[in-house]
Amino acid sequence: MPNLKPIVVAVAGAAMLSACGSPAVRQSLQVQGVQRVSQSTEQSAASWYRLGKYHQERGQLSLALGAYAQSLALDAGQLDARNAVAAIDAQQGRLADARDALQRLVADYPGEAQPLNNLGYVYYLMGDYPAAIATLQRAVALEPNGRAYYNLVQAQTAARAGAPASALATATPVSAPAAAAAPGATPAVTAPATEVAPSRMELVQLAPQVLELKLRASQSIATVPALPAAAPVALAAPPVRIAVPAAAPPVAAPPAPAPGPVS
């Protein structure tokens, strides 16, 4: 028995060390898990937004709206997801909802050109051309890119075509190059009136009841001016009627003498 005592003590010590080490491992795993959840919370709003953008680019608008809603639930003040939802509303015909959402977005981000451009285009779709022009001018002033400028020109053109004059009073017109003349176009030239020359022909009686159409004796071929090719002269002379005299009745020849002897 005295020989077994050191062995029992050693086994008991090993068990105690093992029991003390287990809680430390569990605590480390728990802390690591909480840290991973915290990192996922920070990145999930952007991840949902990227998923919504993926569906929107492929025309899957219902899925895109669902992903954007998840992103906004995690970060309600972000610019991109709110702007994307308003764009889908406008695309699907909910113009009033898109306008209201973009107005709030412009108020929250007054220095951003993108929501101003989208709001101006929604005004244009709704037919509110003065508001569209004013809003798009602000967008162009912040970021003179091609899309905002093109939308501004569209709104100004529509306003000039259909809006009353009062709607254009506050609009600053966008200068555009003068339209070039169409290639090959020539100005219309009024052709001078062509005088109809008097008739230079006459009927000449060659014989009783025999007529012939001839050039007048007072003119010759050398003195007759050439007539314009585009204005042929119509002869107003009456049709020539040539009377042929009736044939005389045949004259009966004297009867031949009867044959007989020559004396």
C-alpha positions, 0 to 999 in steps of 0.5 A: 500500500505505501507504494501505491500512494504516489501513483494515486496522488499523481492521477488525482493531480492530472484529473484536477488539471484537466478539469481546470483547463476545460472552462478556458477552452469554452470561454475562448470559443464563446468570445470568438463566436460573439466576435463573428456575429458582430462583424456579420452585422456590420457587413450585412446591409451592404451584402443585402444591397449588393444582392438587390443590385444583382437582381435589379440588373437582371430584371428581377424587381420583386427579388430586388425590392426584397433584398433592398428592404432587408438592407434598409432594415439594417441601415435605414439611412443609406443612400444607395438602397433608398435611391434604388427602391425609388428608381424601381417605383418609378419604373413600375409606374408608382411615380408619386411614391418615387417622388416622395421618397426622392424628395426625402432623400434629397433633403438628407443628401443635398450635396449628391447629384444622383438623387437630384437627377432621379427626382428631376426625371420623375418630375419630367415623367409626371409632366411637371416640367418647371420642377423637373427643369429646376431640379435637373439644373441643380443636378447638373451644377453639382455633377455636369455628367451626360445623363443629367444634362440629357434629362435637362434638355429633354425637360426643356424641349417638352416644356417648350412644346406643350407647357404654357409660357409661364412654365418657361419663365424660370427655366434657363435655356440650354444652348444647342448648336443650330441645326445644319441644313439638310444635305442636298437641299436647294432653295426653291426657285420660282420659275419665271412665267413663260409667255406664249408666243403668237402663232407663226403658222397660217393656212394657205389655199393652194387651189380651190378647196385645197389648203396647206399649213405653212409658216407665215411669210413675215418670218423665217426659220432664222428669225424664229426664237427657240421655244423653251423645252419645258413649255411646248406651244400648242397650235390652236389652228383648226384642223386642215380640211382638204377637199378632193374634187369629185371625179368627172363621169367617164366619157364614152368613146365613139364606137369603133368601125366595124371590121371590113375590107380595106378599099 
